Amino acid sequence: MIQTVGNHLRRGLASVFSNRTSRKSASRTDSDNMADGESYRNPTEVQMSQLVLPCHTNQRGELSIGQLLKWIDATACLSAERHAGCPCVTASMDDIYFEHTISVGQVVNIKAKVNRAFNSSMEVGIQVVSEDLCSEKQWCVCKALATFVAHRELSKVKLKPTVPRTEEEKTEHSVAAERRRMRLVYADTIKDLLANCIIQDDLESRDCSHMVPAEKTRVESVELVLPPHANHQGNTFGGQIMAWMENVATIAASRLCRAHPTLKTIEMFHFRGPSQVGDRLVLKAIVNNAFKHSMEVGVCVEAYRQEAETHRRHINSAFMTFVVLGADDQPQMLPWIRPQPGDGERRYREASARKKIRLDRKYIVSCKQAEMPLSVPWDPSNQVYLSYNNVSSLKMLVAKDNWVLSSESNQVRLYTLEEDKFLSFHMEMLVHVDTAQAFLLLSDLRWRPEWDKHCRSVELVQQVDEDDAIYHVISPALGGDPKPQDFIILASRRKPCDIGEPYVIALRSVTLPTHRETPEYRRGETVCSGFCFWREGDQLTKVRPSVSFPFPPRFTPKPHLCPELSAVQTSALPLASKLSSSCRESEYQGLERSLH
């Protein structure tokens, strides 16, 4: 079976270069057929514009983040309800990074649309832009992702699927499933890091005489949920709860710094249960840890119905990061915090762990492919986000609609794409192999030498979980290089979430302290490569191998780095060998013309 899959891939791929004709891809998306950019609008898109008035601002004359959260939640909820056709409630809000403040007199423009609908929940993407009406300048304030759940009193809701049309919609729709997977394991990621990793802190070495006791920052406030705070079903607006949480967190932060702090980051809001009109909400906040220029404030919300009740429902928690800006808008140094023994010290160390996770997540998940190094260090704190980035990078690459069809022969097509300083290839072919079997065999790189003669050996270094593994791949010397190449590869595989979606095998380089570069081998790297498989019928699979590397390239794409090229050595490798960091621009342009 392994040799059968490999033979199909070799025969299909080897025929690609026999036809050198070039033309634009015939499989253009619906967006290419539109007359102009305004002829199509996502049916779930909702826009809100608000003029910032003095009543919306804080003590610095800037728009209160609590007020902004209420507007964001309302806009996203309207988008979700437009798709669901029934009332929706906020289930969670992903991390939000605030890039700019908004002043009185400026306009806040909020745009929300449903990226993807699952069974009864949906992901809504939100973009917030501020506008200065006098100068006509605009700034991106933040982007957010919220999860809403459709809710009916008497029947279970089954949401209709979204139908993406543009390249952006297809990308968001594809990656939404991976983001959902990351949300579901978020709590376990925190627990594993705290249980298995040593959290570095300097608590014992700090000068206690200049510390502020954490208890001095503690805040407790109660709110009565009234009809204006709730929707027509009596459930409290998620944005209202988030605004109350921001209020108590700001008070706690102010008690530490004795100044007016600025909220920079909100870690994921997760609503554990609903609250209704008539509930009393108790909001508690305390500074968990103070770093050099920032502090983390923890907030929790509990609900109860009557004053006589002893049991309170925990309905929400969040962690917010504040800074204090000076006259030059630069973060100022903060006083140290002295945690209470016991739970206070636990929260202190957990805050250090969350800071590391936030930095890893922001770096790995938020930055663009062109900003990512070829190899990222692997450790337990970032494994979820590296796996996410690995799969989402391949999905986003495949979803692009500006691929150029370079050649076609025997129903095998070769496409190229030059974008963001990267040169990418993907091929498309049909093979007479069951899709699930091909997926299982090719996702385990240890079988690679059985069908790829350019792969000398593969060692499983670490089985991270059921769907992710790290391999050490060794290939023979090629192109006159006396040294064999080796690679440390993270392989992430995903089964389809819905009918019509592909199986995915994504590959990227990582670095491990146990497998450093040695004089025996020349270390190779890949930032994005892999396979996508679509079921086209019984025993018929559409295979799309893809690879992306820097342009002008910083390395030579060898066979193991781009599995889809390994079977076309006689045609592809003489060309690929010229793609080295030493090649001149004129040589590269000549090579590009020869490909077409």
FIMIVEX-539727 format. One record per residue (C-alpha): x, z, y; residue in three letters. Coordinates in pm, 1 decimal, m for minus. Each point is the difference from the previous one (the first is absolute). Example, Ala and Ser with C-alpha at 12.3 -4.5 7.8 and 13.67 -1.06 7.14 Angstrom:
x z y resn
1230.0 780.0 m450.0 ala
137.0 m66.0 344.0 ser
% end
This chain:
x z y resn
0.0 0.0 0.0 met
281.4 86.5 240.0 ile
175.8 m328.6 m66.8 gln
m330.2 m186.0 40.4 thr
m55.4 144.3 347.1 val
362.1 m65.8 92.7 gly
m10.5 m359.0 m129.8 asn
m314.1 m74.1 200.6 his
161.6 137.7 313.9 leu
327.1 m187.1 m57.3 arg
m167.3 m334.0 m68.0 arg
m236.7 35.8 293.5 gly
262.9 111.1 246.6 leu
263.0 m251.9 m107.1 ala
m230.6 m289.5 82.1 ser
m50.4 108.2 358.3 val
312.5 m162.3 142.2 phe
m59.9 m339.6 m158.9 ser
m228.5 m96.4 288.7 asn
155.7 33.1 349.0 arg
m302.9 m100.0 208.4 thr
m107.6 235.4 277.2 ser
m334.9 63.4 162.4 arg
m207.2 284.2 140.4 lys
m183.1 209.9 m255.7 ser
m337.1 m144.2 m89.1 ala
m144.2 339.2 m75.3 ser
m54.1 108.6 358.4 arg
m218.0 297.7 79.9 thr
m336.2 m10.4 168.7 asp
159.9 113.9 322.4 ser
197.1 m326.0 23.0 asp
m325.3 m195.2 16.1 asn
m123.3 187.4 305.2 met
m4.4 m183.7 328.2 ala
149.4 290.7 192.0 asp
77.3 370.4 m35.2 gly
m337.4 104.6 145.8 glu
m216.8 m198.5 m243.2 ser
22.1 272.1 m265.0 tyr
m59.8 371.2 25.7 arg
m3.0 246.0 m286.3 asn
m366.2 93.7 m65.0 pro
91.5 370.4 m22.8 thr
198.6 6.8 324.1 glu
m116.1 246.6 265.0 val
153.6 40.4 345.2 gln
m32.8 291.1 239.8 met
131.5 17.1 358.1 ser
1.9 326.8 192.1 gln
108.4 70.6 357.4 leu
203.7 322.0 10.5 val
m163.1 242.8 246.4 leu
124.3 341.1 115.5 pro
m240.9 170.8 m240.9 cys
186.4 m166.1 m291.6 his
346.4 126.2 94.2 thr
220.7 299.5 m70.4 asn
198.4 215.0 242.4 gln
257.5 m279.5 52.3 arg
m263.1 m252.3 110.0 gly
35.8 m196.6 m326.4 glu
m270.7 m92.0 m246.0 leu
m56.0 288.1 m239.6 ser
95.5 m95.4 m356.0 ile
m312.0 182.5 m117.7 gly
m218.5 m230.3 209.6 gln
191.6 m302.2 m127.4 leu
m52.6 113.6 m361.1 leu
m375.6 20.2 59.8 lys
m4.8 m357.3 133.9 trp
215.7 m123.6 m288.4 ile
m224.4 163.3 m259.2 asp
m318.7 m132.9 160.9 ala
132.8 m357.0 15.1 thr
125.1 8.8 m359.6 ala
m327.5 150.0 m122.7 cys
m201.0 m277.7 165.7 leu
220.7 m259.5 m169.6 ser
m43.6 167.7 m339.3 ala
m377.6 23.2 42.9 glu
m17.8 m364.8 103.6 arg
150.8 m92.8 m336.3 his
m180.1 259.5 m211.8 ala
m341.1 m40.8 161.2 gly
m57.6 375.9 m26.2 cys
135.1 324.7 149.8 pro
368.4 78.2 m62.1 cys
207.1 316.4 29.9 val
372.3 43.4 68.0 thr
196.9 83.9 m315.7 ala
355.4 m9.6 137.7 ser
221.6 m126.1 280.4 met
355.6 m106.7 m76.0 asp
304.6 98.8 205.5 asp
m24.2 m93.0 368.2 ile
306.4 m51.5 222.0 tyr
m78.4 3.7 372.8 phe
234.4 m235.1 184.1 glu
m136.2 27.6 356.0 his
m212.2 232.5 209.5 thr
m304.7 m123.6 194.0 ile
m65.2 93.6 363.9 ser
m312.9 42.1 207.0 val
m139.6 m334.5 114.1 gly
139.1 m194.7 m293.4 gln
m217.9 m161.0 m267.3 val
16.7 79.5 m370.0 val
m76.1 m300.1 m222.7 asn
m67.9 88.4 m364.3 ile
m47.4 m260.0 m270.5 lys
m102.5 85.8 m357.9 ala
m75.4 m210.8 m307.0 lys
m39.0 59.5 m373.1 val
316.3 m102.9 m183.4 asn
m140.7 45.7 m348.9 arg
m300.1 150.1 m175.6 ala
29.3 178.7 m333.2 phe
m291.0 144.1 m201.8 asn
m149.7 235.2 257.4 ser
289.4 40.4 243.9 ser
171.6 m237.8 237.2 met
318.3 m13.5 205.2 glu
m45.3 m67.1 370.6 val
291.0 m115.0 213.6 gly
4.4 114.4 363.6 ile
211.2 m118.1 292.2 gln
7.7 178.7 337.0 val
130.7 m174.2 313.2 val
8.0 137.4 354.8 ser
m52.8 m230.4 297.1 glu
95.1 42.4 364.8 asp
m268.2 m180.7 199.5 leu
218.3 m35.1 309.0 cys
314.3 m143.5 m158.2 ser
m179.5 m158.8 m301.5 glu
267.1 149.9 m225.4 lys
m89.3 114.7 m349.4 gln
172.8 242.1 m239.6 trp
m50.1 73.4 m365.6 cys
m91.9 369.0 m20.5 val
m35.9 40.8 m374.7 cys
m124.5 m151.6 m323.0 lys
m199.6 189.9 m257.0 ala
m154.8 m39.9 m343.0 leu
m315.0 189.7 m88.3 ala
m193.7 29.7 m323.3 thr
m379.5 15.8 18.9 phe
m251.1 67.6 m275.4 val
m344.9 m158.5 m2.3 ala
m267.7 262.9 m36.6 his
m368.8 m24.0 m92.8 arg
m220.9 294.5 m78.6 glu
m190.1 m138.3 m298.5 leu
217.6 m270.0 m154.4 ser
359.6 m70.8 m85.5 lys
170.9 m257.5 220.7 val
184.6 m297.6 m147.0 lys
181.6 m178.8 280.9 leu
22.9 m375.8 14.9 lys
358.3 m133.7 2.4 pro
160.2 m124.5 317.6 thr
100.5 m365.9 15.8 val
329.9 m43.8 188.7 pro
48.0 m333.0 174.4 arg
304.7 13.6 227.4 thr
357.0 74.3 m106.2 glu
m17.9 341.7 166.8 glu
m324.2 86.9 m179.5 glu
136.0 m111.9 m335.3 lys
313.1 208.3 50.9 thr
m193.1 312.8 99.1 glu
m247.6 m50.1 m283.6 his
279.2 m29.8 m255.0 ser
206.4 293.2 126.3 val
m305.0 227.4 41.9 ala
m9.1 60.6 m375.2 ala
361.4 118.2 8.1 glu
m69.9 226.7 297.2 arg
m295.2 149.8 m186.8 arg
224.9 72.0 m294.6 arg
245.9 174.9 234.4 met
m276.3 216.8 150.5 arg
m118.0 114.7 m341.4 leu
345.2 131.3 m94.4 val
83.6 142.5 344.0 tyr
m69.9 363.8 m92.3 ala
197.2 m29.1 m323.6 asp
292.6 m151.1 191.2 thr
21.0 307.3 223.4 ile
m26.6 237.1 m296.3 lys
268.9 m183.5 m199.5 asp
241.0 m0.4 292.9 leu
m44.6 370.7 64.7 leu
30.2 82.2 m370.3 ala
295.6 m220.3 m92.7 asn
211.3 m35.4 313.9 cys
210.1 245.3 195.8 ile
m128.4 16.8 357.0 ile
285.6 42.2 245.5 gln
m59.5 233.6 293.6 asp
210.3 223.0 222.0 asp
m241.8 290.1 16.8 leu
256.5 261.5 m99.6 glu
268.6 m123.3 241.6 ser
m211.8 m3.5 315.2 arg
28.4 257.9 276.3 asp
m313.6 210.2 m47.9 cys
23.6 144.2 353.6 ser
m99.2 m338.2 145.4 his
m284.8 m71.0 m241.8 met
m372.6 2.9 70.1 val
m206.7 174.1 m270.1 pro
m233.8 m248.3 m163.4 ala
m286.8 249.5 26.5 glu
8.3 m36.3 378.8 lys
m108.9 m363.5 m41.1 thr
m297.1 72.0 m226.5 arg
m337.8 m127.9 128.4 val
m350.0 48.4 m140.7 glu
m310.5 m155.0 149.9 ser
m359.3 m46.4 m115.3 val
m231.6 m291.8 77.6 glu
m373.3 m29.9 m62.5 leu
m100.4 m347.5 m117.4 val
m284.6 m121.6 221.8 leu
m204.6 m323.3 m21.0 pro
227.8 m190.0 248.0 pro
292.2 67.5 m236.3 his
m168.5 m167.7 m299.6 ala
m140.8 m332.2 m113.4 asn
m364.3 m75.7 m72.0 his
33.8 153.8 m345.6 gln
122.4 327.7 142.7 gly
362.1 m33.3 m121.6 asn
268.1 97.4 251.2 thr
194.5 m293.8 142.5 phe
351.8 m9.9 m144.6 gly
135.6 m84.0 344.0 gly
m159.5 313.7 146.2 gln
166.9 219.1 m262.1 ile
333.8 m172.0 63.5 met
m39.9 60.0 374.8 ala
m62.7 371.5 m55.6 trp
305.3 13.6 m227.0 met
216.5 m166.6 265.2 glu
m119.8 254.2 254.9 asn
107.0 310.1 m195.7 val
326.5 m168.1 m106.6 ala
88.1 m66.9 364.7 thr
m62.5 364.6 88.2 ile
226.5 117.3 m282.9 ala
277.9 m240.2 106.3 ala
m31.2 112.1 363.2 ser
48.9 362.5 m100.9 arg
338.2 m86.9 m150.1 leu
141.5 m221.5 275.9 cys
m181.4 155.8 299.7 arg
m60.8 m351.2 128.5 ala
m244.0 m289.0 m44.1 his
93.1 m169.6 m330.2 pro
m62.2 m362.8 m92.3 thr
m144.3 m92.2 m338.9 leu
212.9 m268.7 m166.3 lys
m108.3 m8.7 m364.1 thr
m299.6 103.5 m207.2 ile
51.8 22.6 m373.1 glu
m283.1 m115.3 m224.1 met
m341.3 156.4 62.0 phe
m184.2 52.4 m326.7 his
m361.6 117.1 3.8 phe
m59.8 212.5 m308.5 arg
m369.9 41.9 63.0 gly
m275.5 m56.0 257.6 pro
m138.6 227.5 267.7 ser
m343.0 m17.9 156.8 gln
m186.6 97.7 313.4 val
m26.0 377.0 8.3 gly
334.5 62.4 m172.8 asp
260.3 223.1 159.0 arg
348.6 m150.3 m15.5 leu
297.4 234.3 17.2 val
316.2 m179.9 114.6 leu
337.9 165.9 m54.7 lys
338.4 m124.2 124.9 ala
357.5 128.3 m6.8 ile
345.5 m147.0 64.8 val
157.5 m41.2 m344.8 asn
347.4 m104.5 112.8 asn
186.1 m97.3 316.1 ala
277.9 m256.1 m24.9 phe
240.6 m96.8 274.6 lys
m239.0 m220.0 197.0 his
m329.3 25.0 m188.2 ser
m228.6 252.9 m165.0 met
m252.9 m19.4 m281.2 glu
m337.2 171.1 41.7 val
m222.2 58.7 m301.1 gly
m378.2 m1.2 46.2 val
m275.6 81.0 m247.6 cys
m378.2 m6.2 33.2 val
m243.3 221.9 m190.4 glu
m380.0 m17.6 12.7 ala
m273.9 251.6 m64.7 tyr
m373.0 m6.5 53.7 arg
m108.8 353.0 88.3 gln
184.6 290.8 153.0 glu
m70.0 210.6 m310.0 ala
175.3 m247.5 m230.2 glu
331.1 117.1 m142.9 thr
99.7 m331.0 m158.4 his
140.1 m267.7 229.1 arg
41.7 m365.4 m96.9 arg
339.0 m155.4 72.2 his
m92.6 m342.1 137.9 ile
315.7 m132.3 165.4 asn
372.2 51.2 60.5 ser
254.3 m188.5 205.1 ala
353.7 25.9 135.3 phe
79.7 m110.8 353.7 met
340.2 m60.0 159.6 thr
45.0 82.9 369.1 phe
282.7 m52.2 248.9 val
55.0 122.0 357.1 val
91.4 m280.7 238.2 leu
216.8 59.7 304.9 gly
m8.4 m176.0 336.1 ala
190.7 m290.9 m156.6 asp
m257.1 m26.3 m282.1 asp
261.4 111.8 m252.1 gln
m68.6 275.4 m259.3 pro
128.8 341.3 102.2 gln
163.9 259.0 m223.1 met
m237.2 256.5 m147.9 leu
43.0 368.9 m82.5 pro
43.5 94.1 m364.8 trp
m290.5 143.6 m195.5 ile
24.6 315.0 m210.7 arg
m243.1 m24.7 m292.3 pro
m167.7 296.5 m157.2 gln
126.9 101.5 m345.3 pro
m194.0 m143.4 m290.2 gly
m249.3 m270.6 94.9 asp
169.2 m54.7 336.0 gly
334.4 m82.2 m163.2 glu
m178.3 m225.2 m250.4 arg
m167.7 m194.2 282.0 arg
335.0 m14.8 181.7 tyr
176.0 m166.9 m293.4 arg
m295.2 m224.3 m79.0 glu
12.4 m124.3 359.6 ala
364.6 m99.9 m51.6 ser
m101.3 m189.8 m314.3 ala
m285.4 m175.1 179.0 arg
232.6 m101.9 282.5 lys
226.6 m172.3 m251.7 lys
m296.8 m170.8 m161.9 ile
m133.7 m110.9 339.6 arg
333.8 m154.8 94.1 leu
28.2 m173.8 m338.3 asp
m356.7 m123.5 16.0 arg
24.3 m123.7 358.4 lys
329.0 m176.8 m72.4 tyr
m94.4 m157.2 m333.0 ile
m368.7 m73.3 52.3 val
m16.5 m82.8 371.0 ser
306.3 m215.8 64.0 cys
m2.6 m373.4 m51.9 lys
180.6 m175.3 m281.5 gln
266.3 m130.6 238.1 ala
75.3 357.0 106.7 glu
42.1 133.3 m353.8 met
347.8 26.0 m153.2 pro
41.6 m191.1 m322.9 leu
48.9 319.8 m199.0 ser
m175.5 325.6 84.8 val
115.9 334.6 m144.8 pro
m227.4 125.1 m275.6 trp
m108.1 363.0 m24.7 asp
m317.2 185.3 m106.5 pro
m121.4 42.9 358.0 ser
m27.3 m372.5 70.3 asn
m81.8 m145.3 m341.7 gln
m371.9 m44.7 76.7 val
73.6 m180.9 326.4 tyr
275.1 m218.9 m145.5 leu
m235.8 m105.6 m277.5 ser
m268.2 m72.3 260.2 tyr
243.2 m201.6 212.4 asn
124.4 m188.0 m306.0 asn
m347.2 m117.2 m104.8 val
m142.7 m52.0 348.7 ser
300.8 m210.3 110.8 ser
m55.4 m239.1 m289.6 leu
m375.8 m13.2 58.3 lys
47.9 m69.0 371.4 met
255.3 m270.1 m78.2 leu
m234.4 m175.6 m242.5 val
m298.2 30.2 237.9 ala
168.7 m195.8 281.2 lys
m170.1 m329.8 74.8 asp
288.8 m197.0 152.7 asn
186.2 m84.3 m320.3 trp
135.9 m356.8 m14.4 val
m35.7 m196.8 m322.1 leu
353.9 m131.1 m59.3 ser
m43.2 m172.0 m333.3 ser
m246.9 m46.8 m283.3 glu
47.9 m127.1 m351.3 ser
m189.5 42.2 m325.9 asn
m249.2 235.4 165.6 gln
280.7 230.0 118.5 val
30.8 52.6 373.6 arg
285.8 138.7 207.7 leu
m80.7 150.1 340.4 tyr
238.7 118.0 272.6 thr
m49.4 218.5 304.1 leu
232.4 78.9 292.5 glu
m118.5 297.3 202.9 glu
142.1 313.4 165.3 asp
359.1 m90.3 m90.0 lys
m92.4 m25.6 m366.7 phe
m3.8 m299.1 m231.7 leu
m257.4 30.9 m277.2 ser
m93.0 m202.4 m306.8 phe
m289.4 12.1 m235.4 his
m104.9 m221.2 m285.0 met
m340.8 m58.2 m149.9 glu
m71.2 m112.5 m353.3 met
m243.9 37.9 m289.0 leu
123.6 134.1 m333.4 val
m193.1 28.2 m326.7 his
53.5 372.1 m47.2 val
m242.7 290.8 17.9 asp
29.7 157.4 346.1 thr
11.9 363.0 m112.9 ala
265.4 m73.9 m263.8 gln
218.4 m189.5 245.4 ala
m35.9 285.4 247.1 phe
98.4 268.7 m250.9 leu
299.5 m191.6 m131.5 leu
146.5 m111.9 330.8 leu
m53.6 336.6 169.8 ser
244.6 165.3 m240.9 asp
337.2 m135.9 109.8 leu
164.0 112.9 m325.1 arg
m149.4 m310.5 m163.5 trp
163.8 m222.8 257.5 arg
311.7 m99.9 m200.3 pro
m230.4 m130.0 m275.9 glu
m118.1 m289.2 214.8 trp
245.3 m17.2 291.9 asp
349.7 m111.0 m98.3 lys
126.8 98.5 346.8 his
m85.9 364.3 m59.9 cys
275.2 168.3 m203.7 arg
m142.9 350.2 m36.5 ser
m266.6 229.3 142.4 val
4.3 379.4 m16.6 glu
m299.7 219.4 77.5 leu
139.1 259.5 240.9 val
m317.8 193.2 78.1 gln
m364.2 m32.8 m100.7 gln
m151.6 128.8 322.7 val
m361.2 m15.1 m117.8 asp
m227.7 m228.7 m195.8 glu
28.5 m283.7 250.9 asp
346.2 43.3 155.0 asp
346.3 m9.9 m155.2 ala
360.6 m38.4 116.1 ile
235.2 m234.1 m186.9 tyr
369.9 m80.7 4.4 his
30.4 m376.7 m44.8 val
328.7 m175.9 m78.4 ile
49.0 m375.3 18.5 ser
297.4 m218.5 m91.3 pro
233.1 m134.1 266.6 ala
m129.4 m316.4 166.5 leu
113.6 m247.9 262.5 gly
372.7 58.6 m45.5 gly
m29.7 373.6 65.2 asp
223.2 180.9 m255.2 pro
m211.1 317.0 8.3 lys
m339.1 43.1 m164.5 pro
m279.4 120.6 225.2 gln
m207.5 311.2 m44.8 asp
m324.1 113.2 162.6 phe
m192.4 324.7 24.6 ile
m360.0 m119.2 m3.2 ile
m326.5 184.1 57.5 leu
m269.6 m178.7 m200.9 ala
m358.0 83.8 100.5 ser
m290.9 m145.7 m189.9 arg
m368.7 3.8 88.4 arg
m309.3 m110.2 m188.6 lys
m279.8 m165.5 200.7 pro
m263.7 220.8 161.9 cys
m272.2 m266.4 6.3 asp
m83.5 m322.0 m178.9 ile
200.6 m288.6 142.9 gly
290.5 214.9 118.0 glu
350.3 m50.3 m143.0 pro
216.8 207.6 m225.6 tyr
311.1 86.0 201.8 val
362.7 66.6 m95.8 ile
204.9 84.1 309.6 ala
379.6 39.2 6.3 leu
230.5 139.7 267.4 arg
344.4 160.5 21.3 ser
51.0 374.4 30.0 val
310.2 216.8 m0.8 thr
61.8 288.4 m238.2 leu
276.9 261.7 27.3 pro
47.3 m25.9 m378.5 thr
58.7 m377.6 12.2 his
234.3 m76.5 286.3 arg
176.8 m330.5 46.7 glu
305.4 m31.5 m225.0 thr
306.2 m231.9 8.8 pro
m112.3 m151.8 m328.7 glu
m308.6 m165.6 150.5 tyr
m105.9 m154.3 327.4 arg
m317.1 174.4 116.9 arg
m291.7 m232.6 70.7 gly
m314.6 83.8 196.8 glu
m354.1 m127.0 45.5 thr
m255.8 106.8 257.2 val
m310.8 m170.8 m142.0 cys
m59.3 m196.2 m319.5 ser
m231.1 0.9 m298.7 gly
m292.8 m161.7 m180.1 phe
m374.2 m30.2 57.5 cys
m229.5 m101.8 m287.7 phe
m357.6 m125.2 24.0 trp
m227.9 m46.4 m299.1 arg
m121.1 m359.9 5.1 glu
m175.2 0.1 m336.3 gly
41.5 96.6 m362.8 asp
375.0 m11.0 m77.6 gln
66.9 m165.4 336.1 leu
191.8 171.1 279.5 thr
100.8 m109.0 348.6 lys
348.7 137.9 70.2 val
148.4 25.8 346.9 arg
362.6 123.9 6.7 pro
121.0 81.5 352.6 ser
324.3 103.6 168.7 val
105.8 69.7 356.9 ser
348.7 43.8 144.6 phe
158.5 14.4 348.1 pro
30.9 m316.7 206.1 phe
278.2 m70.6 71.0 pro
60.8 181.1 m328.7 pro
223.2 301.9 m34.2 arg
41.9 m50.4 m373.0 phe
m23.1 m260.2 m274.0 thr
m331.3 5.0 m192.4 pro
115.5 21.3 m361.3 lys
m231.8 m44.4 m298.6 pro
m89.4 365.8 m59.9 his
m68.7 53.9 367.1 leu
m251.8 m284.2 m7.6 cys
m132.8 m25.0 m355.5 pro
m186.5 m318.0 79.2 glu
329.0 m187.3 57.4 leu
172.1 109.5 m320.5 ser
m140.7 m283.7 m209.4 ala
103.3 m278.8 239.7 val
374.5 57.8 12.5 gln
95.5 m364.8 m10.2 thr
m209.1 m79.8 308.8 ser
m45.0 319.2 198.0 ala
324.6 189.5 m35.2 leu
229.9 m270.2 143.6 pro
m221.3 15.0 308.3 leu
m38.8 376.8 1.6 ala
375.4 49.2 m30.6 ser
35.6 m143.4 349.5 lys
m230.4 268.1 139.2 leu
274.6 254.0 62.4 ser
88.5 198.7 305.4 ser
298.4 m224.0 62.5 ser
m190.5 m328.4 14.0 cys
m14.7 m171.7 337.9 arg
m329.3 m73.3 173.2 glu
47.5 m377.0 m37.1 ser
55.9 37.2 m374.2 glu
m314.2 211.4 m26.7 tyr
m206.4 m258.9 186.6 gln
132.0 m269.9 m231.7 gly
m92.4 210.8 m299.0 leu
m348.5 53.4 140.1 glu
m47.7 m376.8 37.6 arg
116.9 m55.7 m357.6 ser
m263.9 243.2 m124.8 leu
m267.4 m205.6 168.7 his
% end
